């Protein structure tokens, strides 16, 4: 994992040669704005 410069975390997982996932941990207040910029991909809120 790495820092995004604002205290959040980023990372990725390679599931296979053709499939991978990436994540960005942000504050709940910023989640909707970040998710909308990632379209057509999706963002999800996961409570800890």
Secondary structure as UniProt FT lines:
FT   STRAND          2..3
FT   STRAND          9..16
FT   TURN            17..18
FT   STRAND          19..24
FT   HELIX           28..37
FT   TURN            38..40
//
